[in-house]
Amino acid sequence: MTIRFSCLLLGGLVLAASSVWAQAASRKSLETTLRAARWQQRVLLVCAPTATDAQLLRQRALLAAARPGLTERDLLVRELLLPNLPAADRQHLHRLGLRSDDAFQVLLIGKDGGVKRRDNRPVKPETLFGTVDQMPMRRQEMKGER
């Protein structure tokens, strides 16, 4: 009985630890995320005032239908709920030119770290892909010069 309890306790601790690690990994700062993505991935920041914001839900639906295109273009999507952001993340968004702390906005960050597109409405995947596909680095990728 004691061995069974010890195994259950150990198993529970492993699950709890992996859950905490996963949560911590998903809470990387915006600056850390963008630094890690530089020269590796493009980043689409979808900023919204609430998790139930109609424009956020619309953007989510549009992107869900376009996952293969996102993957093909090395696009990492990160949703940011503006009121819940740490101060450092809010400051970083302001440095990127976020116009307001409480309005829906989409920022496309290129592999070089620069803002390539800014929208205050949900962006259709074909529009987003058109912007990405015009970038010099993406053109090289499409030629197979990666």
C-alpha positions as CSV (number, residue, x, y, z in Angstrom):
1,M,0.0,0.0,0.0
2,T,2.8,2.4,0.9
3,I,4.6,1.7,-2.4
4,R,1.4,2.3,-4.4
5,F,0.8,5.6,-2.5
6,S,4.5,6.6,-3.2
7,C,4.1,5.8,-6.9
8,L,0.9,7.8,-7.1
9,L,2.4,10.7,-5.3
10,L,5.5,10.7,-7.5
11,G,3.4,10.4,-10.6
12,G,1.2,13.4,-9.4
13,L,4.3,15.5,-8.8
14,V,5.7,14.7,-12.2
15,L,2.4,15.8,-13.8
16,A,2.2,18.9,-11.7
17,A,5.8,19.8,-12.5
18,S,5.3,19.3,-16.3
19,S,2.1,21.4,-16.1
20,V,3.9,24.2,-14.3
21,W,6.8,24.1,-16.8
22,A,4.4,24.2,-19.8
23,Q,2.6,27.2,-18.2
24,A,5.9,29.0,-17.6
25,A,7.1,28.3,-21.2
26,S,3.8,29.8,-22.5
27,R,4.3,32.9,-20.4
28,K,7.6,34.0,-22.0
29,S,7.9,37.8,-22.3
30,L,7.1,39.4,-25.5
31,E,10.7,40.6,-25.9
32,T,12.0,37.1,-25.3
33,T,9.6,35.6,-27.8
34,L,10.5,38.2,-30.5
35,R,14.2,37.8,-29.8
36,A,14.0,34.0,-30.1
37,A,12.0,34.3,-33.4
38,R,14.4,36.8,-35.0
39,W,15.8,35.4,-38.3
40,Q,13.8,32.2,-37.7
41,Q,10.1,33.1,-37.8
42,R,7.8,35.9,-38.6
43,V,5.5,36.7,-35.7
44,L,1.9,37.8,-35.9
45,L,0.8,39.6,-32.7
46,V,-3.0,39.6,-32.3
47,C,-3.7,42.1,-29.6
48,A,-7.2,42.4,-28.0
49,P,-8.9,43.9,-25.0
50,T,-10.6,40.6,-23.9
51,A,-10.6,36.9,-24.7
52,T,-14.2,37.3,-26.0
53,D,-13.5,40.3,-28.3
54,A,-15.5,39.7,-31.5
55,Q,-12.5,40.8,-33.7
56,L,-10.2,38.4,-31.8
57,L,-12.6,35.5,-32.3
58,R,-12.9,36.4,-36.0
59,Q,-9.1,36.6,-36.5
60,R,-8.8,33.2,-34.7
61,A,-11.3,31.6,-37.1
62,L,-9.6,33.1,-40.1
63,L,-6.2,31.8,-39.1
64,A,-7.4,28.4,-38.0
65,A,-8.5,27.8,-41.6
66,A,-5.1,28.8,-42.9
67,R,-2.7,26.8,-40.7
68,P,-0.8,25.2,-43.6
69,G,-0.1,28.7,-45.1
70,L,1.1,29.9,-41.7
71,T,3.5,27.0,-41.3
72,E,4.8,27.4,-44.9
73,R,5.6,31.1,-44.1
74,D,7.2,30.4,-40.8
75,L,4.5,32.4,-39.0
76,L,4.2,32.2,-35.2
77,V,0.9,33.6,-34.0
78,R,0.8,35.0,-30.5
79,E,-2.4,36.4,-28.9
80,L,-2.0,39.1,-26.4
81,L,-4.8,40.2,-24.0
82,L,-3.9,43.8,-23.4
83,P,-5.2,44.3,-19.9
84,N,-3.5,41.2,-18.6
85,L,0.0,42.0,-20.0
86,P,2.9,42.6,-17.7
87,A,4.2,46.2,-17.8
88,A,7.3,45.2,-19.7
89,D,5.2,43.6,-22.5
90,R,3.1,46.7,-22.7
91,Q,6.2,48.9,-23.0
92,H,7.6,46.6,-25.7
93,L,4.3,46.9,-27.7
94,H,4.5,50.7,-27.4
95,R,8.1,50.5,-28.8
96,L,6.6,48.5,-31.7
97,G,4.1,51.3,-32.2
98,L,0.9,49.8,-30.7
99,R,-1.6,52.7,-31.0
100,S,-3.8,52.0,-27.9
101,D,-3.8,49.8,-24.9
102,D,-7.4,48.8,-25.3
103,A,-8.1,48.3,-29.0
104,F,-7.9,45.3,-31.3
105,Q,-4.8,45.3,-33.4
106,V,-2.7,42.9,-35.5
107,L,1.0,43.5,-36.0
108,L,3.1,41.4,-38.4
109,I,6.7,41.3,-37.4
110,G,9.2,40.2,-40.0
111,K,12.2,37.9,-39.4
112,D,14.4,41.0,-39.1
113,G,12.3,42.1,-36.1
114,G,10.6,45.1,-37.9
115,V,6.9,45.8,-38.1
116,K,5.8,44.9,-41.6
117,R,2.0,45.3,-41.3
118,R,-0.4,46.9,-38.9
119,D,-4.2,46.4,-38.9
120,N,-7.0,47.4,-36.5
121,R,-9.4,44.8,-38.0
122,P,-9.0,41.0,-38.5
123,V,-6.7,40.3,-41.5
124,K,-7.7,37.7,-44.1
125,P,-5.1,35.1,-44.6
126,E,-4.7,35.8,-48.3
127,T,-4.0,39.5,-47.4
128,L,-1.5,38.5,-44.8
129,F,0.2,36.0,-47.1
130,G,0.3,38.5,-49.9
131,T,2.3,40.9,-47.6
132,V,4.6,38.1,-46.5
133,D,5.1,36.8,-50.0
134,Q,6.3,40.2,-51.2
135,M,9.1,40.3,-48.6
136,P,12.6,39.8,-50.0
137,M,13.5,37.0,-47.5
138,R,10.3,35.2,-48.3
139,R,11.0,35.4,-52.1
140,Q,14.4,33.8,-51.5
141,E,12.6,31.1,-49.4
142,M,10.2,30.4,-52.3
143,K,13.1,30.0,-54.7
144,G,14.6,27.4,-52.3
145,E,17.5,29.6,-51.3
146,R,16.8,29.2,-47.6
